[in-house]
Amino acid sequence: MPIKKSSEKDVRRTARRRVRNVAVITRLRSAVKKVREAKTADEAAVLYKDAVSLIDKAATRKYIHANMAARNKARLAIVVQKLKKAA
């Protein structure tokens, strides 16, 4: 347990941030998973658009690194393209 008052406040602040960080990353991972599990090309395209939006927001707000965002978007685009070719 922290002794100083500022340290106590820092523990509370860190806990709040952690809850928010986990929520953002969880939404992001769920969106990516939905794109990968999509059955049709049309469904994947719609889900891809939502996922890219979440990825960009997370990168802008520094929840994830910009390079990680670019990598995720590129990989998802490949998944969507494969579904379009298969259809």
VMD Tcl script that builds the backbone (N, CA, C; Angstrom):
set m [mol new atoms 261]
animate dup $m
set s [atomselect $m all]
$s set {name element resname resid chain x y z} {
  {N N MET 1 A 0.842 -1.185 0.000}
  {CA C MET 1 A 0.000 0.000 0.000}
  {C C MET 1 A 0.883 1.242 0.000}
  {N N PRO 2 A 0.468 2.254 -0.757}
  {CA C PRO 2 A 1.252 3.484 -0.793}
  {C C PRO 2 A 1.147 4.252 0.532}
  {N N ILE 3 A 2.186 4.961 0.820}
  {CA C ILE 3 A 2.229 5.734 2.054}
  {C C ILE 3 A 1.867 7.190 1.788}
  {N N LYS 4 A 2.431 7.741 0.722}
  {CA C LYS 4 A 2.191 9.157 0.407}
  {C C LYS 4 A 0.820 9.353 -0.221}
  {N N LYS 5 A 0.272 10.544 0.017}
  {CA C LYS 5 A -1.051 10.866 -0.512}
  {C C LYS 5 A -1.043 10.873 -2.044}
  {N N SER 6 A 0.023 11.399 -2.622}
  {CA C SER 6 A 0.105 11.462 -4.082}
  {C C SER 6 A 0.176 10.053 -4.679}
  {N N SER 7 A 0.817 9.140 -3.957}
  {CA C SER 7 A 0.893 7.766 -4.434}
  {C C SER 7 A -0.464 7.080 -4.380}
  {N N GLU 8 A -1.242 7.377 -3.349}
  {CA C GLU 8 A -2.595 6.831 -3.254}
  {C C GLU 8 A -3.438 7.303 -4.428}
  {N N LYS 9 A -3.305 8.580 -4.736}
  {CA C LYS 9 A -4.051 9.153 -5.857}
  {C C LYS 9 A -3.602 8.499 -7.172}
  {N N ASP 10 A -2.293 8.257 -7.277}
  {CA C ASP 10 A -1.763 7.645 -8.483}
  {C C ASP 10 A -2.300 6.228 -8.669}
  {N N VAL 11 A -2.471 5.500 -7.587}
  {CA C VAL 11 A -3.036 4.144 -7.662}
  {C C VAL 11 A -4.459 4.203 -8.194}
  {N N ARG 12 A -5.240 5.162 -7.703}
  {CA C ARG 12 A -6.623 5.305 -8.176}
  {C C ARG 12 A -6.645 5.687 -9.658}
  {N N ARG 13 A -5.785 6.605 -10.024}
  {CA C ARG 13 A -5.728 7.077 -11.408}
  {C C ARG 13 A -5.325 5.932 -12.342}
  {N N THR 14 A -4.361 5.151 -11.926}
  {CA C THR 14 A -3.902 4.024 -12.730}
  {C C THR 14 A -5.002 2.990 -12.912}
  {N N ALA 15 A -5.763 2.753 -11.857}
  {CA C ALA 15 A -6.868 1.785 -11.947}
  {C C ALA 15 A -7.916 2.246 -12.952}
  {N N ARG 16 A -8.242 3.538 -12.915}
  {CA C ARG 16 A -9.222 4.072 -13.878}
  {C C ARG 16 A -8.705 3.937 -15.306}
  {N N ARG 17 A -7.440 4.259 -15.509}
  {CA C ARG 17 A -6.851 4.176 -16.846}
  {C C ARG 17 A -6.844 2.738 -17.349}
  {N N ARG 18 A -6.527 1.821 -16.442}
  {CA C ARG 18 A -6.464 0.413 -16.833}
  {C C ARG 18 A -7.818 -0.088 -17.313}
  {N N VAL 19 A -8.866 0.291 -16.622}
  {CA C VAL 19 A -10.222 -0.113 -17.027}
  {C C VAL 19 A -10.524 0.403 -18.427}
  {N N ARG 20 A -10.193 1.655 -18.672}
  {CA C ARG 20 A -10.445 2.246 -19.981}
  {C C ARG 20 A -9.594 1.580 -21.059}
  {N N ASN 21 A -8.315 1.361 -20.767}
  {CA C ASN 21 A -7.415 0.729 -21.736}
  {C C ASN 21 A -7.886 -0.670 -22.107}
  {N N VAL 22 A -8.267 -1.450 -21.102}
  {CA C VAL 22 A -8.735 -2.816 -21.356}
  {C C VAL 22 A -9.999 -2.793 -22.203}
  {N N ALA 23 A -10.900 -1.848 -21.931}
  {CA C ALA 23 A -12.151 -1.760 -22.690}
  {C C ALA 23 A -11.873 -1.451 -24.165}
  {N N VAL 24 A -10.983 -0.513 -24.420}
  {CA C VAL 24 A -10.675 -0.133 -25.794}
  {C C VAL 24 A -10.032 -1.298 -26.545}
  {N N ILE 25 A -9.049 -1.928 -25.931}
  {CA C ILE 25 A -8.344 -3.028 -26.584}
  {C C ILE 25 A -9.276 -4.223 -26.806}
  {N N THR 26 A -10.181 -4.480 -25.860}
  {CA C THR 26 A -11.125 -5.585 -26.008}
  {C C THR 26 A -12.062 -5.346 -27.184}
  {N N ARG 27 A -12.585 -4.116 -27.292}
  {CA C ARG 27 A -13.458 -3.788 -28.434}
  {C C ARG 27 A -12.715 -3.961 -29.752}
  {N N LEU 28 A -11.459 -3.535 -29.755}
  {CA C LEU 28 A -10.639 -3.623 -30.950}
  {C C LEU 28 A -10.426 -5.074 -31.363}
  {N N ARG 29 A -10.048 -5.914 -30.423}
  {CA C ARG 29 A -9.803 -7.327 -30.724}
  {C C ARG 29 A -11.083 -8.033 -31.172}
  {N N SER 30 A -12.202 -7.681 -30.557}
  {CA C SER 30 A -13.476 -8.294 -30.941}
  {C C SER 30 A -13.837 -7.922 -32.373}
  {N N ALA 31 A -13.607 -6.662 -32.735}
  {CA C ALA 31 A -13.922 -6.214 -34.089}
  {C C ALA 31 A -13.060 -6.942 -35.115}
  {N N VAL 32 A -11.778 -7.106 -34.803}
  {CA C VAL 32 A -10.870 -7.808 -35.714}
  {C C VAL 32 A -11.304 -9.265 -35.859}
  {N N LYS 33 A -11.681 -9.882 -34.749}
  {CA C LYS 33 A -12.105 -11.278 -34.767}
  {C C LYS 33 A -13.356 -11.459 -35.630}
  {N N LYS 34 A -14.284 -10.497 -35.537}
  {CA C LYS 34 A -15.520 -10.584 -36.326}
  {C C LYS 34 A -15.219 -10.544 -37.817}
  {N N VAL 35 A -14.267 -9.704 -38.213}
  {CA C VAL 35 A -13.906 -9.632 -39.634}
  {C C VAL 35 A -13.341 -10.969 -40.089}
  {N N ARG 36 A -12.470 -11.548 -39.283}
  {CA C ARG 36 A -11.843 -12.822 -39.648}
  {C C ARG 36 A -12.857 -13.960 -39.713}
  {N N GLU 37 A -13.926 -13.882 -38.913}
  {CA C GLU 37 A -14.929 -14.943 -38.869}
  {C C GLU 37 A -16.084 -14.721 -39.843}
  {N N ALA 38 A -16.053 -13.630 -40.597}
  {CA C ALA 38 A -17.138 -13.317 -41.529}
  {C C ALA 38 A -17.238 -14.407 -42.602}
  {N N LYS 39 A -18.476 -14.720 -42.964}
  {CA C LYS 39 A -18.725 -15.787 -43.934}
  {C C LYS 39 A -18.776 -15.264 -45.372}
  {N N THR 40 A -19.369 -14.080 -45.559}
  {CA C THR 40 A -19.524 -13.542 -46.906}
  {C C THR 40 A -18.636 -12.316 -47.097}
  {N N ALA 41 A -18.386 -11.984 -48.347}
  {CA C ALA 41 A -17.544 -10.840 -48.675}
  {C C ALA 41 A -18.216 -9.528 -48.275}
  {N N ASP 42 A -19.536 -9.453 -48.465}
  {CA C ASP 42 A -20.250 -8.225 -48.113}
  {C C ASP 42 A -20.220 -7.986 -46.611}
  {N N GLU 43 A -20.447 -9.046 -45.866}
  {CA C GLU 43 A -20.415 -8.937 -44.406}
  {C C GLU 43 A -19.016 -8.524 -43.939}
  {N N ALA 44 A -18.000 -9.118 -44.534}
  {CA C ALA 44 A -16.620 -8.813 -44.163}
  {C C ALA 44 A -16.278 -7.363 -44.482}
  {N N ALA 45 A -16.785 -6.855 -45.598}
  {CA C ALA 45 A -16.490 -5.480 -45.989}
  {C C ALA 45 A -17.066 -4.483 -44.983}
  {N N VAL 46 A -18.284 -4.734 -44.542}
  {CA C VAL 46 A -18.925 -3.856 -43.558}
  {C C VAL 46 A -18.186 -3.916 -42.224}
  {N N LEU 47 A -17.874 -5.131 -41.785}
  {CA C LEU 47 A -17.162 -5.303 -40.521}
  {C C LEU 47 A -15.752 -4.731 -40.600}
  {N N TYR 48 A -15.129 -4.830 -41.774}
  {CA C TYR 48 A -13.789 -4.288 -41.978}
  {C C TYR 48 A -13.791 -2.772 -41.784}
  {N N LYS 49 A -14.809 -2.126 -42.321}
  {CA C LYS 49 A -14.903 -0.671 -42.194}
  {C C LYS 49 A -14.999 -0.262 -40.718}
  {N N ASP 50 A -15.806 -0.974 -39.944}
  {CA C ASP 50 A -15.930 -0.683 -38.515}
  {C C ASP 50 A -14.618 -0.952 -37.778}
  {N N ALA 51 A -13.976 -2.049 -38.121}
  {CA C ALA 51 A -12.728 -2.415 -37.455}
  {C C ALA 51 A -11.633 -1.394 -37.744}
  {N N VAL 52 A -11.546 -0.938 -38.980}
  {CA C VAL 52 A -10.529 0.050 -39.346}
  {C C VAL 52 A -10.757 1.350 -38.575}
  {N N SER 53 A -12.009 1.711 -38.416}
  {CA C SER 53 A -12.333 2.914 -37.648}
  {C C SER 53 A -11.833 2.788 -36.213}
  {N N LEU 54 A -12.100 1.655 -35.582}
  {CA C LEU 54 A -11.643 1.428 -34.211}
  {C C LEU 54 A -10.119 1.384 -34.128}
  {N N ILE 55 A -9.492 0.756 -35.104}
  {CA C ILE 55 A -8.029 0.667 -35.118}
  {C C ILE 55 A -7.417 2.059 -35.233}
  {N N ASP 56 A -7.954 2.874 -36.132}
  {CA C ASP 56 A -7.424 4.230 -36.312}
  {C C ASP 56 A -7.598 5.077 -35.059}
  {N N LYS 57 A -8.756 4.970 -34.425}
  {CA C LYS 57 A -8.985 5.726 -33.192}
  {C C LYS 57 A -8.015 5.296 -32.098}
  {N N ALA 58 A -7.813 3.990 -31.980}
  {CA C ALA 58 A -6.910 3.476 -30.951}
  {C C ALA 58 A -5.474 3.949 -31.204}
  {N N ALA 59 A -5.073 3.985 -32.454}
  {CA C ALA 59 A -3.717 4.436 -32.786}
  {C C ALA 59 A -3.567 5.938 -32.547}
  {N N THR 60 A -4.592 6.688 -32.902}
  {CA C THR 60 A -4.542 8.142 -32.709}
  {C C THR 60 A -4.436 8.486 -31.235}
  {N N ARG 61 A -5.135 7.728 -30.415}
  {CA C ARG 61 A -5.147 7.999 -28.972}
  {C C ARG 61 A -4.073 7.231 -28.218}
  {N N LYS 62 A -3.150 6.618 -28.983}
  {CA C LYS 62 A -1.977 5.928 -28.420}
  {C C LYS 62 A -2.304 4.692 -27.596}
  {N N TYR 63 A -3.436 4.057 -27.839}
  {CA C TYR 63 A -3.726 2.793 -27.177}
  {C C TYR 63 A -2.888 1.682 -27.810}
  {N N ILE 64 A -2.649 1.810 -29.117}
  {CA C ILE 64 A -1.760 0.890 -29.819}
  {C C ILE 64 A -0.788 1.716 -30.650}
  {N N HIS 65 A 0.313 1.108 -31.037}
  {CA C HIS 65 A 1.320 1.800 -31.842}
  {C C HIS 65 A 0.816 1.963 -33.273}
  {N N ALA 66 A 1.259 3.004 -33.931}
  {CA C ALA 66 A 0.819 3.286 -35.300}
  {C C ALA 66 A 1.188 2.156 -36.255}
  {N N ASN 67 A 2.360 1.574 -36.067}
  {CA C ASN 67 A 2.767 0.470 -36.946}
  {C C ASN 67 A 1.895 -0.763 -36.731}
  {N N MET 68 A 1.489 -0.992 -35.502}
  {CA C MET 68 A 0.601 -2.118 -35.212}
  {C C MET 68 A -0.748 -1.900 -35.889}
  {N N ALA 69 A -1.218 -0.663 -35.873}
  {CA C ALA 69 A -2.481 -0.339 -36.533}
  {C C ALA 69 A -2.383 -0.611 -38.029}
  {N N ALA 70 A -1.299 -0.165 -38.640}
  {CA C ALA 70 A -1.114 -0.364 -40.076}
  {C C ALA 70 A -1.041 -1.847 -40.410}
  {N N ARG 71 A -0.331 -2.603 -39.593}
  {CA C ARG 71 A -0.189 -4.040 -39.817}
  {C C ARG 71 A -1.539 -4.749 -39.718}
  {N N ASN 72 A -2.325 -4.398 -38.690}
  {CA C ASN 72 A -3.648 -5.017 -38.523}
  {C C ASN 72 A -4.564 -4.697 -39.693}
  {N N LYS 73 A -4.554 -3.447 -40.131}
  {CA C LYS 73 A -5.415 -3.053 -41.249}
  {C C LYS 73 A -5.012 -3.787 -42.529}
  {N N ALA 74 A -3.710 -3.930 -42.758}
  {CA C ALA 74 A -3.238 -4.615 -43.962}
  {C C ALA 74 A -3.646 -6.081 -43.941}
  {N N ARG 75 A -3.487 -6.714 -42.799}
  {CA C ARG 75 A -3.839 -8.133 -42.703}
  {C C ARG 75 A -5.335 -8.360 -42.861}
  {N N LEU 76 A -6.123 -7.454 -42.298}
  {CA C LEU 76 A -7.582 -7.584 -42.450}
  {C C LEU 76 A -7.995 -7.353 -43.905}
  {N N ALA 77 A -7.325 -6.421 -44.565}
  {CA C ALA 77 A -7.641 -6.155 -45.970}
  {C C ALA 77 A -7.392 -7.400 -46.820}
  {N N ILE 78 A -6.332 -8.129 -46.491}
  {CA C ILE 78 A -6.036 -9.370 -47.214}
  {C C ILE 78 A -7.143 -10.389 -47.001}
  {N N VAL 79 A -7.653 -10.487 -45.773}
  {CA C VAL 79 A -8.743 -11.421 -45.469}
  {C C VAL 79 A -9.983 -11.073 -46.285}
  {N N VAL 80 A -10.309 -9.782 -46.339}
  {CA C VAL 80 A -11.498 -9.334 -47.075}
  {C C VAL 80 A -11.312 -9.602 -48.573}
  {N N GLN 81 A -10.117 -9.344 -49.094}
  {CA C GLN 81 A -9.861 -9.581 -50.525}
  {C C GLN 81 A -9.998 -11.065 -50.887}
  {N N LYS 82 A -9.525 -11.938 -50.007}
  {CA C LYS 82 A -9.632 -13.379 -50.267}
  {C C LYS 82 A -11.098 -13.806 -50.313}
  {N N LEU 83 A -11.917 -13.227 -49.429}
  {CA C LEU 83 A -13.348 -13.557 -49.445}
  {C C LEU 83 A -14.002 -13.069 -50.730}
  {N N LYS 84 A -13.585 -11.889 -51.199}
  {CA C LYS 84 A -14.159 -11.353 -52.445}
  {C C LYS 84 A -13.784 -12.227 -53.641}
  {N N LYS 85 A -12.549 -12.707 -53.660}
  {CA C LYS 85 A -12.112 -13.568 -54.773}
  {C C LYS 85 A -12.816 -14.922 -54.743}
  {N N ALA 86 A -13.064 -15.422 -53.531}
  {CA C ALA 86 A -13.714 -16.719 -53.388}
  {C C ALA 86 A -15.180 -16.670 -53.806}
  {N N ALA 87 A -15.794 -15.484 -53.687}
  {CA C ALA 87 A -17.221 -15.359 -53.987}
  {C C ALA 87 A -17.499 -15.272 -55.463}
}
mol reanalyze $m
mol bondsrecalc $m
mol representation Tube
mol addrep $m
